[in-house]
Amino acid sequence: MIHVIRVLVETTPKKSFASALEWPGLSRAGRDEPAAIEALLAAAPRYAEVARAAGEAFETDDVVVEVEERRDGDATTAFGAPSILADADRRPTDAGEAARLAAIVEASWSTFDRIAAAAPEELRKGPRGGGRNRTRVVEHVDGGNDGYASVIGVAAAERGSGQALRERVLGILSQPSDGSPIAGKRWPPRYAARRIAWHALDHAWEIEDRTDPA
């Protein structure tokens, strides 16, 4: 049986992203569309563990990618983050789908926490000798969550930090929506979920890839 992953591809002259529209966090980059799709397929077995942690079945055999939407990327795409809203991101979410999105985001954070906790403080450097250590990566992800909370309408005085902040975000994502931007801002729930989950998983897998084997 063929299993189809529907994706949005956003492209710039420097970089492309392929993002699974039904699977928040499964979003990978490459120099162009074929490379981004290849990277997404390569990440599928890793992502399956996240999906299972969220109570979802995610098949990794006989998988094909179907490009449902193509969009021009922007400066954020070129910099290294999936930035473009798909038409599919504006679909409503009922209570069941909203709970599913929140569960996948929560599983993505848990995956990040588990991988970071098991990693050494000093990670393998990049080809040019760069790269944050583990503590800095964790701080970066926590800072990202704070920024994402702001984008979905959580006031600074209400955000808190750490798990309290995460619970605020999950509470918002778990609410049914007509597909409009959350709190009248920029991101509808489906896009917010895939952007937040992507950030956690991108850095979880970065830590994993930069950890020297024991």
ZADO-281595 format. One record per residue (C-alpha): x, y, z; residue in one letter; residue number from 1. Coordinates in steps of 0.5 Angstrom, whole numbers, plus 500, padded with zeros to 3 digits. Each point is the difference from the previous one (the first is absolute). Layout:
N
{r {X,Y,Z},"A",NUM}
...
# end
This chain:
214
{r {500,500,500},"M",1}
{r {503,507,498},"I",2}
{r {500,505,506},"H",3}
{r {499,507,497},"V",4}
{r {503,506,504},"I",5}
{r {497,507,497},"R",6}
{r {505,506,500},"V",7}
{r {501,507,499},"L",8}
{r {507,502,497},"V",9}
{r {502,507,501},"E",10}
{r {506,502,496},"T",11}
{r {505,505,499},"T",12}
{r {507,501,496},"P",13}
{r {504,497,506},"K",14}
{r {495,495,504},"K",15}
{r {494,496,499},"S",16}
{r {495,497,506},"F",17}
{r {496,494,499},"A",18}
{r {494,500,506},"S",19}
{r {495,495,501},"A",20}
{r {494,503,500},"L",21}
{r {496,495,505},"E",22}
{r {507,498,504},"W",23}
{r {502,506,504},"P",24}
{r {507,501,501},"G",25}
{r {502,495,494},"L",26}
{r {503,506,496},"S",27}
{r {507,499,497},"R",28}
{r {505,505,496},"A",29}
{r {504,499,494},"G",30}
{r {503,504,494},"R",31}
{r {494,499,496},"D",32}
{r {494,496,499},"E",33}
{r {502,493,499},"P",34}
{r {506,501,505},"A",35}
{r {494,502,506},"A",36}
{r {496,495,498},"I",37}
{r {506,495,500},"E",38}
{r {501,503,507},"A",39}
{r {493,499,502},"L",40}
{r {500,493,498},"L",41}
{r {506,498,504},"A",42}
{r {497,503,506},"A",43}
{r {494,496,500},"A",44}
{r {503,494,505},"P",45}
{r {502,505,505},"R",46}
{r {493,504,499},"Y",47}
{r {496,493,501},"A",48}
{r {503,500,507},"E",49}
{r {497,507,502},"V",50}
{r {493,498,497},"A",51}
{r {500,494,504},"R",52}
{r {501,504,506},"A",53}
{r {494,504,498},"A",54}
{r {496,494,499},"G",55}
{r {500,500,493},"E",56}
{r {502,495,495},"A",57}
{r {505,502,495},"F",58}
{r {502,495,494},"E",59}
{r {507,500,497},"T",60}
{r {499,495,495},"D",61}
{r {498,501,493},"D",62}
{r {500,508,501},"V",63}
{r {499,505,495},"V",64}
{r {500,507,500},"V",65}
{r {495,504,496},"E",66}
{r {501,508,500},"V",67}
{r {493,503,501},"E",68}
{r {502,507,500},"E",69}
{r {507,504,497},"R",70}
{r {501,507,503},"R",71}
{r {506,505,499},"D",72}
{r {504,500,507},"G",73}
{r {502,506,503},"D",74}
{r {506,503,504},"A",75}
{r {498,495,506},"T",76}
{r {500,494,495},"T",77}
{r {507,502,497},"A",78}
{r {502,501,508},"F",79}
{r {498,493,502},"G",80}
{r {493,500,502},"A",81}
{r {493,497,497},"P",82}
{r {497,507,499},"S",83}
{r {494,500,495},"I",84}
{r {493,498,502},"L",85}
{r {497,495,495},"A",86}
{r {492,500,498},"D",87}
{r {500,494,504},"A",88}
{r {502,504,507},"D",89}
{r {494,504,499},"R",90}
{r {495,494,501},"R",91}
{r {496,499,506},"P",92}
{r {501,496,506},"T",93}
{r {495,496,504},"D",94}
{r {501,498,507},"A",95}
{r {503,493,498},"G",96}
{r {505,503,495},"E",97}
{r {502,506,505},"A",98}
{r {502,495,505},"A",99}
{r {504,496,495},"R",100}
{r {504,506,498},"L",101}
{r {501,502,507},"A",102}
{r {502,493,502},"A",103}
{r {505,500,494},"I",104}
{r {503,506,503},"V",105}
{r {501,497,507},"E",106}
{r {503,494,497},"A",107}
{r {505,504,496},"S",108}
{r {502,504,506},"W",109}
{r {501,494,504},"S",110}
{r {504,497,495},"T",111}
{r {505,506,500},"F",112}
{r {500,499,508},"D",113}
{r {502,493,500},"R",114}
{r {505,501,494},"I",115}
{r {503,506,504},"A",116}
{r {500,497,506},"A",117}
{r {504,494,498},"A",118}
{r {505,504,496},"A",119}
{r {507,503,502},"P",120}
{r {501,507,501},"E",121}
{r {505,501,495},"E",122}
{r {498,498,493},"L",123}
{r {503,498,494},"R",124}
{r {502,507,496},"K",125}
{r {498,501,493},"G",126}
{r {504,500,494},"P",127}
{r {503,507,501},"R",128}
{r {500,499,508},"G",129}
{r {494,503,502},"G",130}
{r {494,498,504},"G",131}
{r {496,501,506},"R",132}
{r {502,496,506},"N",133}
{r {494,496,503},"R",134}
{r {498,505,505},"T",135}
{r {500,505,495},"R",136}
{r {495,496,496},"V",137}
{r {496,499,505},"V",138}
{r {500,507,502},"E",139}
{r {498,502,493},"H",140}
{r {494,495,499},"V",141}
{r {497,503,507},"D",142}
{r {501,507,497},"G",143}
{r {497,498,493},"G",144}
{r {494,497,504},"N",145}
{r {499,507,504},"D",146}
{r {500,503,493},"G",147}
{r {495,496,497},"Y",148}
{r {496,501,506},"A",149}
{r {500,507,499},"S",150}
{r {498,499,493},"V",151}
{r {494,496,502},"I",152}
{r {497,505,505},"G",153}
{r {503,498,506},"V",154}
{r {502,507,504},"A",155}
{r {507,500,503},"A",156}
{r {497,501,507},"A",157}
{r {496,493,499},"E",158}
{r {505,496,497},"R",159}
{r {505,498,505},"G",160}
{r {505,495,498},"S",161}
{r {502,493,499},"G",162}
{r {494,495,501},"Q",163}
{r {496,505,502},"A",164}
{r {501,504,493},"L",165}
{r {499,493,497},"R",166}
{r {493,499,503},"E",167}
{r {498,507,498},"R",168}
{r {502,499,493},"V",169}
{r {497,493,500},"L",170}
{r {493,502,503},"G",171}
{r {499,505,494},"I",172}
{r {502,495,495},"L",173}
{r {495,495,503},"S",174}
{r {494,505,499},"Q",175}
{r {496,499,493},"P",176}
{r {501,505,495},"S",177}
{r {496,502,494},"D",178}
{r {507,501,497},"G",179}
{r {501,507,501},"S",180}
{r {507,503,503},"P",181}
{r {500,499,507},"I",182}
{r {499,506,505},"A",183}
{r {499,504,493},"G",184}
{r {507,500,499},"K",185}
{r {504,496,494},"R",186}
{r {500,493,501},"W",187}
{r {494,495,500},"P",188}
{r {500,494,504},"P",189}
{r {503,495,495},"R",190}
{r {506,504,498},"Y",191}
{r {501,502,507},"A",192}
{r {500,493,502},"A",193}
{r {505,498,494},"R",194}
{r {505,506,502},"R",195}
{r {500,498,507},"I",196}
{r {501,493,499},"A",197}
{r {505,501,495},"W",198}
{r {505,504,504},"H",199}
{r {500,495,506},"A",200}
{r {501,494,495},"L",201}
{r {505,504,496},"D",202}
{r {505,501,506},"H",203}
{r {498,494,503},"A",204}
{r {503,496,494},"W",205}
{r {506,505,499},"E",206}
{r {502,498,507},"I",207}
{r {499,493,498},"E",208}
{r {504,501,494},"D",209}
{r {506,504,504},"R",210}
{r {501,495,505},"T",211}
{r {506,496,500},"D",212}
{r {498,492,500},"P",213}
{r {502,498,507},"A",214}
# end
